[in-house]
Amino acid sequence: MKKEYIIPIFVPHIGCPNNCTFCNQKRISGQTKMVTAKDVEETIEYYLKNFRDNHKYVEVAFFGGSFTAIEKEKQEELLEATQKYIKEKLVNSIRISTRPDCIDKEILKRMKKYHVKTIELGVQSTNNYILSKCKRGHTGEDVKKASKLIRKYGFVLGHQMMVGLPESTKQDEINTAKELIKLKPKIVRIYPVLVIKDTELADEYEKGEYTPLTVGQAVERCKEIVDLFNRNKINVIRIGLQNTEEISDPSTEKSSVVAGPYHPAFRQLVESSMWYDSIVNKIKKVNAKVKKVKIIANDVNINNIIGHKKENIEKLKDVYDVEVVIERNDEIKPGKFELEILESYE
């Protein structure tokens, strides 16, 4: 199996026609200068020199702005800079991210011409009231039209959604996930809303008009959504924003995060909580008062079973008075586990 490598190229906010209340793309990407073809080439060369695995799959990913909303000539300049690496088979594919209202047949033909494989849509929500509240500038219907068109043209479809948007409830977010599942994306990213400096949402927060989710609340919302996508075999490739100097603990000097459910290991918190629920459910089905159990699982799942800073092990002891022993067994499929009762109370 080939190891996958991403070469990230950040396109500033210049392409986006809207200023969403929650967004300051310059702070999120840490970049304000528009990239050039030379920048693209230098970035690709740098990453290719540093990839050690010879048996690899390499993808250039244009992140940050709404790629198909920037002027056509600039799109072509940046994409053209990748083509010699595609032809030489040093790069296998290209990924872009954009807005649902910046997709049409002409744009998709252009993306095909330049060997773009994956198009991710910044959906955020399918609820028109919430989209309007955030000044998102597109509708749920735009999401449906763009998604269907992207799939029709043979691209890999990706969706990005948010939890904790102003006035968005847990049910709104579950409804968004269900609507996205109907549109059959291959990949999904889930972002809990962080309050970022120099945004309209930061002003609302300071005035007491917006209350962000706590880390615990965000974990509870995200794990239900992740479970929905998992059950429908849709790959959740990210949960939470990428940690950078700007997106970091709000108490640090360089952080642009004012408030919200920031955690450096947010994905692990979500996945560990899902494992905890599964383990508790299995223990509850045992017809005895359990004192000590052995959990047998594939090595890839052990960290999440134990939990961040051994949280799951400690919680099982504190809440249910159950002691846990962990055993690694790579014959068990990833995502599965076996439970063995070692001791029960009389």
Helices and strands as residue ranges (DSSP letters): E 3-11, G 13-15, H 25-29, H 37-50, E 56-64, G 67-69, H 72-87, E 93-98, G 100-102, H 105-113, E 116-124, H 128-133, H 140-152, E 156-163, H 170-182, E 187-192, E 195-196, H 200-206, H 215-231, E 235-239, E 257-259, H 266-284, E 290-297, G 299-301, H 302-306, G 308-310, H 311-320, E 323-328, E 337-344
